[in-house]
Amino acid sequence: MLAALPLAEPDPLWALLRAFRTDGRTDKIDLVVGVYRDATGETPVMRAVQEAEVRLALAAASKSYRALSGNAAFNDGMAKLLLGENTMALERQCTIQTVGGTGALRLLADFIALASPHATVWSTNPGYVNHRPIMTAAGLAVRSFRWQENETGLDIGTAIADLQQARQGDIVLLHGCCHNPSGIDPSREQWRQLAELCGRRGLIPLIDMAYQGFGDGIEEDAFGLRHLVGELETVLVAASCSKNMGLYCERTGAAMVIAAEARPLANVRATLERLTRASYSMPPEHGAAIAADLFENSRTWLAELAACRKRVADTRRDLADALARCGAPEPLQALSRQKGMFSLLPLDQHQMNRLRQDFGVYGTASGRINIAGLLPHQIDRLADALVSVSELPPVKASA
Ligand SMILES: Cc1ncc(COP(=O)(O)O)c(C=O)c1O
């Protein structure tokens, strides 16, 4: 059996991280991995999370098996976080705890494959590197639509033009906010256009909400999702608590299905539970119990999240200012208009290699940088490095 095992390429992201770790330069800059870092370069445990953990330890709840759908208070809190506290939409949703946002995406992919096996999933290009592998692992066909910028923001015209090829019942996979990797988010008017398109063409949105609270705020970042839910019968949501609660390794997330009415939800829940039962049975309790505590005692958590959001926005602004001072070309300065932890640099693989080799700056080969990984004292040096590599002549293919 093992002799016939197809060769699996190692994940290029981890290879880059290994290269970073073994790079001896003291002024190297890691903008690869998608985690929040504070101004000292740490990814701290939030104080609100530590306090919740103390309360949980003192309560010493049994470690016995839990429900297949996970922690009920967590599911309830996540539904309200995503949809709002006082909305009729809460009556027509089913939310179940998952193993991180990735687990939510995979569970929903399996759900789609069961309910609508011939649906195509339309994913943004550029898009999150793991979307296509997750969807294809569930047996779904994936196609892409352009997600690019013009002078004012998202070029909605090209996105909608590409989606004209989608058929009724197809899935449109959208990032709820803080698009990874481009940082390009729709305006409110553009969300309305996307909702109108989905309604008119019978397309079903799957919203990947991995950064709620990292853009403009918890409520503001949910605008697109809530608008779609208000306009459409069926919406799917994959949510992650990795970033906005800093619960990365606790693998805490939720899958939500919104239906036209409450009636089919019992079957939706039973189906989701059957799918998890055949995979990992039930999700781990700890992260969800922490999150449920944060919902109850939200003040410290929300203040800490606001501080993270501000640091990311300030870093982005300071980098944009430094680029402007260096006279960087316009495409490099576009990152000032983008949002969240990431931006996609207008640099090719050769330029990204030179950035790494000549300046010790590590981003992904595709040009993605994690703005939240940048420390205040590194900003001017990064701006200089970006301008230098952007001026390199194009590489000629060897004869
Ligand atoms: C767009 C997007 N979706 C989903 C995820 C997965 O989140 P999790 O770590 O909770 O599995 C990430 C993580 O980086 C992401 O960027």
The ligand as an SDF file (V2000), in Angstrom:
LIG
                    3D

 16 16  0  0  0  0  0  0  0  0999 V2000
   -9.8770   33.1320    5.0070 C   0  0  0  0  0  0  0  0  0  0  0  0
   -9.6260   32.0970    6.0410 C   0  0  0  0  0  0  0  0  0  0  0  0
  -10.5400   31.1500    6.2460 N   0  0  0  0  0  0  0  0  0  0  0  0
  -10.3570   30.1900    7.1680 C   0  0  0  0  0  0  0  0  0  0  0  0
   -9.2230   30.1430    7.9330 C   0  0  0  0  0  0  0  0  0  0  0  0
   -9.0340   29.0040    8.9140 C   0  0  0  0  0  0  0  0  0  0  0  0
   -9.1880   29.3700   10.2170 O   0  0  0  0  0  0  0  0  0  0  0  0
   -8.8890   28.3420   11.3960 P   0  0  0  0  0  0  0  0  0  0  0  0
   -7.4930   28.5740   11.8370 O   0  0  0  0  0  0  0  0  0  0  0  0
   -9.8770   28.7110   12.4540 O   0  0  0  0  0  0  0  0  0  0  0  0
   -9.0870   26.9780   10.9010 O   0  0  0  0  0  0  0  0  0  0  0  0
   -8.2390   31.1120    7.7670 C   0  0  0  0  0  0  0  0  0  0  0  0
   -7.0070   31.0650    8.5620 C   0  0  0  0  0  0  0  0  0  0  0  0
   -6.0180   31.6810    8.3060 O   0  0  0  0  0  0  0  0  0  0  0  0
   -8.4420   32.1230    6.7820 C   0  0  0  0  0  0  0  0  0  0  0  0
   -7.5460   33.0710    6.5620 O   0  0  0  0  0  0  0  0  0  0  0  0
  1  2  1  0
  2  3  1  0
  2 15  2  0
  3  4  2  0
  4  5  1  0
  5  6  1  0
  5 12  2  0
  6  7  1  0
  7  8  1  0
  8  9  2  0
  8 10  1  0
  8 11  1  0
 12 13  1  0
 12 15  1  0
 13 14  2  0
 15 16  1  0
M  END
$$$$
